[in-house]
Amino acid sequence: MQPPPSGFTRRLKRAVTPAADTPLVFLGNFEVENQWALGEPALPRVGAHAGSAVVNRMDEFALLLGGKDDHVVLKTPLDDGYRAYLEGLGLALPTVHVVAGQDPRRTVSEDALADPELLRTLSALAADGARLTAHGISTVEEELAERTGLALAAPDAGTCKRVNSKVYSRRLADELGIRQARGWACETLDELAAAVAAAGELLAAGRKVVVKDAFGVSGKGIVVLDSDKRLARLHRMAVTQAERAAGAGGTVRTALVIEEWVAKRADLNYQFTVGRDGSVHFDFVKELLTENGVHKGHRMPARLTERQIAEIAATADLLGERLAADGYFGVVGVDAMIDPDDGLYPVVEINARNNMSTYQSVVHEGLAGPEEVAVARHFTVRLSRPLPFAELREVLDGLLLTERGPRPRGLFVNNYATVNAAAADAAAADAAAAAADAAAADAGADGFEGRLYGVLVAASDAEVAALDTDITRRLAAHTDRS
């Protein structure tokens, strides 16, 4: 007998569809911000809207959100060994639909639009009452809904884009009186000029400032400044970009946030779900782990006091009520910070879409008990050839989470497609090099880089650290032999 969908999936269905048993079609269109940013005045970013092969294969995360009555669209079939691994843990997987002729540089949504047969399949699901949900909704997902007849289990793309702007986050927190770093939201050149002048005073006092694009993602579109000269140069660039985006006779506007760069002790991420009826459910709060300033993953549970958790939950209620009033419903993730004195900055940025934490719900609702420590992270793997999951399972024998129990321990793999995602790009580069120069036939000898995503589960932080070390060592040793 298949287990029921996770508690999160049931809550999601109640929140975004008319009935809790509505079948959903999941899409993992990561970095949807690149679509929202199209046509927006922004700071120049190299390759800002070009998706990478590895990022686009994060689509496989969506597999673990659905139950046996749901569906997920993926760019390639599941690795047979990985499917067996998930089923061996008793997970009820949704029906998988694979696009034809996937392009590594396209999102799964874009691939789906280019596949006539898949569009017909999705249309049949629509006739049976299924609805479409995604990592985030842009005009691409709206087009897919229109062409298949699948109703969106989400607001329209315009609403999703508007509430995901960092300008919206900043202004909403200001209006609600929520503590933030000193800063300014800028939508006109006059607002930008005033913000630059105020930020200049901070720089003169020896402070740093950060400038953020409204739709920056994954570290792109964020610039930290410590000098007047750099701020003035960036100001000129922003004005030029705004005027260019407006064109002849258009309205000149910008979409930037400038803030003081403040000290912090820790980063947090919390999630809540807004229902179509305006209800707000607080899902969880997690602690972000960093190493030398680089994000390594999420720790569950977050090491917070009861007072801090209560403040975060109260903030979630405030934000959810306002988001509902502005027409949004669905998953919301919020980045927050703890200052060196243990005070909270409850809103750094609102992400009204799925978040990396969303895809870890299966762990803390079914695979790890309340007493366990779970750390979500990824391991970089350098390969000279695609690595089947069955082979990885041998490499990490004894270190994978392979069964449920009262004392779970090991790595739960929650995305395997990203391990081999760059293999096709590497092969294409090899072919191009060989065609250009026969002597370059071994140009791909360095292979390709992938990511192994998972959640480390153990009884303590020390056990998690030991598990992390063992996995890193074995993966490196296997790479050296390959």
Phi, psi and omega in degrees: 000129181286139177291158180289165176301158180298161178302323180296316181298319178296317179296320180298315181296319178295329184282323191246359179228166180292337184219147184291345180256015179293126176289139180247147172251115185265140174232130177259068182273074183297155183055043175300340177305330179298327176286316179299330184279347182300128179082357180272140174293129185210168174291144180301131179225128179290124177063034186299328185247013179263114180282145178270158181300320182291314179300318181292338176274001170293355176305333184291342175304325184297341180305323188272004176271334186267164174251188187294341179265003182256181184221152175221140177258126181236159181282331177217163179296157173295142169300131184302319180294325180290319176301314180298322178298312181295316180294328177295337176273002178082019181278134178270108186270148175286168174290132183262129174244127186251133179289156177265134175063050182298144176254120183305335183268000178255153171287165179297328179295317179294321176298318181298320180296335183268007185241097183302321181294318178295322178300321178294320179297316180293327177297322178294322177295322178299320180296335178269005175098005180290155177233157185261130173229157187211171174305318175199155185255121173240185178295336178295314180290327175298317179297319179298319178298316181295319184284340181252345185082003177288122175290143178284131171269055186188164173291174178290164184299323181298316178295316180299318179297314185299315184280353177264357177291138176296335174296316177300314180304312184298313184290324179296313179297322176299313182296326182273358179072027180275135183300131175221164168297150177303133183186181187215136173265134187234118175240351175234162179292331176293317177297322179295315180299318179295320179294320178297319179297316180292322178294326177300325178294323176295317179298319180296333179273007178087012178269166173254157174230158178235137178247130185235132167294148180299328184236032175293151181212146176054041176085352177276144179080023176231125182232126176262130186238146177226014180215150177299321183297316180293322178296317180296320179295316180295322178301314179298317179298318181295320178296316179300315180297319180295317180292322179293319180295327181288325182070185182291123176078359181275170178280124180277122180216165176225176181208078184226156172235132175242130183221157171290139177276109188255157178287147178215155175260328182202156174254147179231158169223128176232156185229143170220163182238128179260127180274162177300336180270005180090357178291154181232127177244120177282122186269306184187169169226138181232155179260131177275135179257136179231157176220116185055038177083359182257131180295125180254334181162194181243139175254133177235126359278160176289144180273085184232158174278164177299323179296317180294318179296319179296321179294320179294316180297321178294322177296319178302319178298316179298312181295317182297320179298318181287320177299319178298317179296332179270010172094008182261144169214152183126198184284140176227128174246139182232130173273139181219172180221156170249129181278172183299341178262015179072015171279159183257142158254093191290342180224108170262322182196137176260129174241096183276072182191180172294155178232168177306322180299329181303321186279001177259004184300327181297334181285304185278002174250353184209335186252335180238135179280172183294341181271350184275154171261132178234133180233117178271132180200178173230152178249132176280132178236132178254119189233152174257353179203160177302143183248109178295150181298324180301324178288319177299321181299323176291319180299319183257028180305128180088351181249348178275148171282113187240354178205153175281156178178177182291336180230071182294143177210135175136182179265121171267119180275118182248008169196123178249341183300329183289345179294315185252009187301324185275000182297319181295319178297319180295320179294320178296321178295321178299315182296318180295318180295319181294322179293326181283328185201115182302330180290347182263016184299337179259023184298336181267016183300335179285350176075213184217166183245132177234177179232132173257110181266140178191180179233123178276127182237127179201182185275344185204167176297323180296318179292322177299316180298319179294319178297316178302314181297316181296317180295315179301317181295315182293320179296319180295318180295321180292322178298319181296329181277336187289000000 
